[in-house]
């Protein structure tokens, strides 16, 4: 039997990290956007290398990944609340604790994580 309380703590800590990251990325995007408005720089031909458009793109991609991760964490916390945490959503088999240690938000056993649905 999985120690759901221990994994709840891990998931809540990870949720807090994601929320902090999302806040920081939001601030970064706002700052870069404001700098872009006040600048006459031609992003596409910036000789300095990293362009404002590239920075915005990277921050936006990281924000999307963080939001998706946050959704997975919230889903795992919901599974803890309803008593289904630690069981594969496909086959119902207990997810090995080592896998939960590495990815506490995972809803799948190793076999089904790879996309196999046999």
C-alpha positions as CSV (number, residue, x, y, z in Angstrom):
1,X,0.0,0.0,0.0
2,X,1.3,3.4,-1.0
3,X,1.9,6.0,1.7
4,X,-0.5,8.6,0.2
5,X,0.2,11.2,2.9
6,X,4.0,11.2,2.0
7,X,3.2,11.6,-1.7
8,X,0.6,14.4,-0.9
9,X,3.4,16.4,0.8
10,X,5.7,15.8,-2.2
11,X,3.0,16.8,-4.7
12,X,2.0,19.9,-2.7
13,X,5.7,21.0,-2.6
14,X,6.0,20.5,-6.3
15,X,2.7,22.4,-6.8
16,X,4.1,25.3,-4.9
17,X,7.3,25.3,-7.0
18,X,5.2,25.3,-10.2
19,X,3.1,28.2,-8.9
20,X,6.2,30.2,-8.1
21,X,7.6,29.4,-11.5
22,X,4.4,30.4,-13.3
23,X,4.4,33.7,-11.4
24,X,8.0,34.4,-12.3
25,X,7.5,33.5,-15.9
26,X,4.4,35.7,-16.0
27,X,6.5,38.6,-14.7
28,X,9.3,37.9,-17.2
29,X,6.8,37.8,-20.1
30,X,5.3,41.1,-19.0
31,X,8.8,42.7,-18.6
32,X,10.0,41.5,-22.0
33,X,6.7,42.6,-23.6
34,X,7.0,46.1,-22.1
35,X,10.6,46.3,-23.2
36,X,9.6,45.3,-26.7
37,X,6.9,48.1,-26.8
38,X,9.5,50.7,-25.8
39,X,12.1,49.5,-28.3
40,X,12.6,50.1,-32.0
41,X,14.7,46.9,-32.3
42,X,14.2,44.7,-35.3
43,X,13.9,41.3,-33.5
44,X,14.5,39.3,-36.7
45,X,17.8,40.9,-37.4
46,X,19.2,41.5,-33.9
47,X,23.0,41.2,-34.1
48,X,23.2,40.6,-30.4
49,X,22.0,37.0,-30.8
50,X,19.1,36.3,-28.4
51,X,16.1,38.3,-29.6
52,X,13.1,39.5,-27.6
53,X,10.9,37.2,-29.7
54,X,13.0,34.2,-28.8
55,X,12.9,35.1,-25.1
56,X,9.1,35.5,-25.3
57,X,8.8,32.2,-27.1
58,X,11.0,30.4,-24.5
59,X,9.1,31.9,-21.6
60,X,5.8,31.0,-23.2
61,X,6.8,27.4,-23.8
62,X,8.0,27.0,-20.2
63,X,4.8,28.5,-19.0
64,X,2.8,26.0,-21.0
65,X,4.9,23.1,-19.7
66,X,4.5,24.4,-16.1
67,X,0.7,24.7,-16.5
68,X,0.5,21.2,-17.9
69,X,2.6,19.9,-15.0
70,X,0.4,21.8,-12.5
71,X,-2.7,20.1,-14.0
72,X,-1.0,16.7,-13.6
73,X,-0.2,17.5,-9.9
74,X,-3.7,18.6,-9.2
75,X,-5.1,15.4,-10.8
76,X,-2.8,13.3,-8.6
77,X,-3.9,15.2,-5.5
78,X,-7.5,14.5,-6.5
79,X,-6.7,10.8,-6.9
80,X,-5.3,10.9,-3.3
81,X,-8.5,12.5,-2.1
82,X,-10.7,9.9,-3.8
83,X,-8.5,7.0,-2.8
84,X,-7.4,5.9,-6.3
85,X,-3.8,7.3,-6.1
86,X,-1.1,4.7,-6.8
87,X,-3.3,2.6,-9.2
88,X,-2.9,2.6,-12.9
89,X,-5.8,4.4,-14.6
90,X,-5.7,1.8,-17.4
91,X,-5.4,-1.6,-15.7
92,X,-5.9,-0.8,-12.0
93,X,-2.6,-2.4,-11.0
94,X,-0.6,-0.8,-8.3
95,X,2.1,1.6,-9.6
96,X,5.5,0.6,-8.2
97,X,6.6,3.0,-5.5
98,X,9.9,3.6,-7.2
99,X,7.9,5.0,-10.2
100,X,5.8,7.2,-7.9
101,X,9.1,8.4,-6.3
102,X,10.3,9.5,-9.7
103,X,7.0,10.9,-11.0
104,X,4.5,11.2,-8.1
105,X,1.9,12.7,-10.5
106,X,1.8,9.7,-12.8
107,X,-1.5,8.0,-13.4
108,X,0.0,5.0,-15.2
109,X,2.0,1.9,-14.5
110,X,5.3,1.4,-16.5
111,X,3.6,-0.6,-19.1
112,X,0.8,1.9,-19.8
113,X,3.0,4.9,-19.5
114,X,4.6,3.9,-22.8
115,X,1.3,4.1,-24.5
116,X,0.6,0.4,-24.6
117,X,-3.0,-0.2,-23.8
118,X,-3.2,-4.1,-24.0
